[in-house]
């Protein structure tokens, strides 16, 4: 592991992401159909976004149909991204409050955003096998993190994918909003409910509650200075 915000070898990048991946037949066929009906969409595996070897890695579930699947950047172009990027901007971790598309020039500070599943799943619901198929990519991303890094899991699926990718026992790391877990190599895993439209509109997750967890994760990662 390295502490630099910019270090990552070509081999590490290749192991963490394959833009041509077709490991999951259902997802690959679904993307083929979306590409045919929406030729202007990204409609392919979505790469992580942010600094290399970050001190804070934010892990979501999967690209949304009209969000990351359209724009090619995680949490960009849909409701969940509105809250996430506004929160990061409010904490000084993004240089603007809205992520519009993959070439809008937005920059993150000290953090990186990825998904447990890199391809759009039908109805936003990947199968357990599909999540498992992406484990190797997530494990490669996690392997580049500095030793004191913090991983923020957005939702239970992302939490469990992280635990699996690290080769740990699920029973030892229960998911819960605001839960914090010390990992074997000194990193920390922090949990939050996913910032989805469903969670925010039903009141399960408020903007204030989400900001509190992100602030805590960023503080543990040493990104907030005296905030």
N, C-alpha and C positions, 0 to 999 in steps of 0.2 A: 504494500500500500504506500501511496505517496501523498504528501501534503499540498503539492502545487495545485492551483486551480486550473492549470492549462495542460498538465501532463496526461497523455494517454497514447500508448503505442498504436500503430496501425493494426497490429494483431488484436489488441484489446478492443478496438472499435469494431473490427470484423466479428469478433466473438460475441459482442454485445448487441449486434444488430445485423440483419440480413434483409435488404430492401426487396429481394426476390423470393423471400421465404414462402414455401407452400407446404409446410409440415402438416397443416390441418386442412384436409380436403373440403370440409364444410365451409370454413372461412375463406379458403382460396376461391371456391366456386361462388360464394356470396360476393366477394370483391369483384370477380369477373362480371357478374350481373350488374353490380352497382356501376362499374366502369362503363358498361354498355349503355346504361340508362342515364348516367351523369358523366359524360366524357370530360367535363371541366373539373371534376373532383380528383383529389389525390388518389383515393381508392387503392391504397397499397399499405404495406406495413408502415407505421408512423414512428420515426426515430425520436429519441429523447431530445430535449431542448434545454440549453443552459450551459453553464461552465463545465468543463471536463473535471473529473475528480473533485466534486463539490463537497462542501462541508455539510450541506443539507440536501438530501435526495428525497423528492416528493414522488410517491408512487400511487398512481390512480388505477382504475380498473381496465379500461379499454377505450379506443377511439369511439366517439359518438358519430352517428350517421352524418349529421350536418355540421359537426364540429371538427374534430381532428381529422376524421376521414375525408372531409371536404378540403380543409386548409393545409393539412400535412404537418401541423404542430400540435402537441398535446394540449388539451383544454383550450382550444382556440376556435371561436366561432359558435359556441353553444353556451347555455345558461351556466353550467358548472364553472366554465372558465371566467365568467364575469366576476364571480365572487372570489375565485382563487387569485387572479391577477390583481384585482383591486386590493385584496388583503396583502399580497406581496409588495405592492407599490406603497401601501400605507406603512409598511415596516421598513421601507428603504431597500427592499430586495429586488425590485424591478424599477426600471427607469420611466415607466408609464403605467397607467392604471388599466389599460385595455389592450388585449392581444387580438389583432384583427386577422392577420394572415402570416404565413411563414416568412415573408420578406418585408415585414413592416418596420424592421430595425429595432424592435424591442430587445432590451438586454437585461439579463438577470445578474444579480451579484451574489456570489458564493453558493448558489443553489442550482439545481437541475430538476427537470420534471420528466417523468417517464410513465409508462403504463405496464401493468403486469402482463397484459395481452396486447400485442402490437397491432393486431388487425381488428377491424370492425366485426363484431359478432352479430348475427341476426337478433333483433329485439334487445340488443345490449346485454345478452346473456351468453357468455362463453360456457362451454361444458367443462367439467373437471379435467378431461383429457386435453382440451385446448389450452387451459391454464398451465397444465403440466408440460405441454409441448414448448411453451415459452419460458419455462423455468431456466433453461440454459442461458438464454439471453439476459434474463434478470440477474442470474448468478454472476455473469461476466461484468455486468454493470456494478453490482455490489462489490466485486473484487477490486475495483479501481478506487474505492472510497478511502479517504484518509482514516487513520485509526480512531480518531476522535469524532468522526462524522455522526450525524443524526439522520435517521431514515423516518420519514413521515408517511404512514400508510393511510390512504384515504379509502376507508371501507374495509369490511371484513375479508373480501376476496383478495384485495391487495395485501392485507396483513398476512393472510395464510400463504400467499405466493412468496412473500419475502421469507417467512419462516422456512418454507420448503426449499427455497433457493439457497439458504444458508445451511441446509442440512440439519436443522434443529427439530426437536419434537414439538408438534402442535400443542400438546397437552401442557407444555411448560410456558406457553405464551398465549394467554387468553386475550382476545380482542375486546376492547371497550373504549368508548370515546374518552379521550384524555389519558388513557392508560400509558404508562412508560415502562419499557423493558430494557434492562442492561443486557447486552449481547456478549458472547464469550470473548470477543476480541476488543472489548472496550467501547464499541459503538453503542448507540441507543436507538431503540425503536419506539416511536411515539404514534399513537393511534388517534384517528379522527373519523367521525362519520363522513361519508362522501358528500362533497358539496354539490350534489345533484339537485335538479329542480324539484324532484319528489321530496327529498329530505328538507329542503328549505321551505317549500310551500306548505308542507304538512306541519311545520314547526318542530320537526325532530332535530333540526340543526338551524340555529340562528346565526346571523352574521357575526354577532358578538362572541358566541360560543366558538365559532370557527376561528375567529381572529385570536382568541385566547390560546387555543391549541397551537396554531401556527407560530404565534409569538413565543410560546414556551419552547417549541422545537428549535426555532431559530436562535433563541437565547442559549439553549444547551449546546448548540453548534458554534457559539461564539460569534454570531453574526450581527448582534444588535448593539454592540459597544455599550454605551451607558444608558440605552433606552430602558 
